[in-house]
């Protein structure tokens, strides 16, 4: 298992696709925008449950909406091959 990283750490090394290890569905992930080496204000949440809940997939959210600090280490890199 990888070490937890923050949004700032991920953006600094160019990792755009992240997930939280507590999420039960491995297909759930967020895609962040990276602007000048920092996470952008918005992100896209991809989840198979979005459609079941009547939401668009992806959902466009802001970090302020979900109250996650840019230096909070709560993410793992998420690679496309993990979705299979």
C-alpha positions as CSV (number, residue, x, y, z in Angstrom):
1,X,0.0,0.0,0.0
2,X,1.2,3.5,-0.8
3,X,1.7,6.2,1.8
4,X,-1.0,8.8,2.3
5,X,-0.4,12.1,0.6
6,X,-2.0,15.5,0.7
7,X,-3.5,17.5,-2.2
8,X,-0.5,19.8,-2.2
9,X,1.9,16.9,-2.3
10,X,0.0,15.2,-5.1
11,X,-0.2,18.4,-7.2
12,X,3.5,19.1,-6.7
13,X,4.5,15.8,-8.3
14,X,1.7,15.8,-10.9
15,X,-0.6,13.2,-9.5
16,X,-4.2,14.2,-10.6
17,X,-6.1,11.0,-9.7
18,X,-6.6,10.3,-6.0
19,X,-8.8,8.2,-3.7
20,X,-9.3,7.8,0.0
21,X,-8.5,4.4,1.4
22,X,-11.7,4.4,3.4
23,X,-13.8,4.4,0.3
24,X,-15.3,1.0,-0.2
25,X,-15.6,1.0,-4.0
26,X,-12.1,0.9,-5.6
27,X,-13.7,2.6,-8.7
28,X,-14.3,5.8,-6.7
29,X,-11.7,8.5,-7.2
30,X,-11.3,12.3,-7.5
31,X,-9.6,14.0,-10.4
32,X,-7.9,17.3,-9.4
33,X,-6.9,20.2,-11.6
34,X,-3.3,21.2,-11.1
35,X,-2.5,24.9,-11.6
36,X,1.1,26.0,-11.3
37,X,2.0,23.0,-9.1
38,X,-1.0,23.5,-6.8
39,X,-4.4,21.8,-6.6
40,X,-7.1,23.9,-8.3
41,X,-10.2,25.0,-6.4
42,X,-12.5,22.4,-8.0
43,X,-12.3,18.6,-8.4
44,X,-14.4,15.9,-10.1
45,X,-15.7,12.9,-8.0
46,X,-16.1,9.8,-10.1
47,X,-18.2,7.0,-8.6
48,X,-20.6,4.4,-9.9
49,X,-23.0,5.4,-7.1
50,X,-23.4,8.9,-8.6
51,X,-25.8,7.6,-11.2
52,X,-27.7,5.5,-8.7
53,X,-28.2,8.6,-6.6
54,X,-29.4,10.6,-9.6
55,X,-26.2,12.7,-9.7
56,X,-24.0,13.4,-12.7
57,X,-20.8,11.3,-13.0
58,X,-18.5,13.0,-12.4
59,X,-19.8,15.4,-9.7
60,X,-18.0,18.8,-9.8
61,X,-17.2,20.0,-6.3
62,X,-14.9,22.4,-4.5
63,X,-12.6,21.5,-1.7
64,X,-14.4,23.9,0.5
65,X,-17.6,21.9,0.0
66,X,-16.1,18.8,1.5
67,X,-13.9,20.5,4.1
68,X,-10.6,18.8,3.2
69,X,-7.5,20.8,3.8
70,X,-4.9,20.9,1.1
71,X,-2.2,19.7,3.5
72,X,-4.3,16.9,5.1
73,X,-2.7,13.5,4.3
74,X,-5.8,11.4,3.4
75,X,-5.3,10.4,-0.2
76,X,-3.6,7.6,-2.1
77,X,-2.7,7.8,-5.8
78,X,-5.3,6.0,-7.9
79,X,-4.2,4.5,-11.1
80,X,-6.6,3.5,-14.0
81,X,-5.6,-0.2,-13.9
82,X,-7.1,-0.4,-10.3
83,X,-10.5,0.2,-11.8
84,X,-10.6,-3.1,-13.7
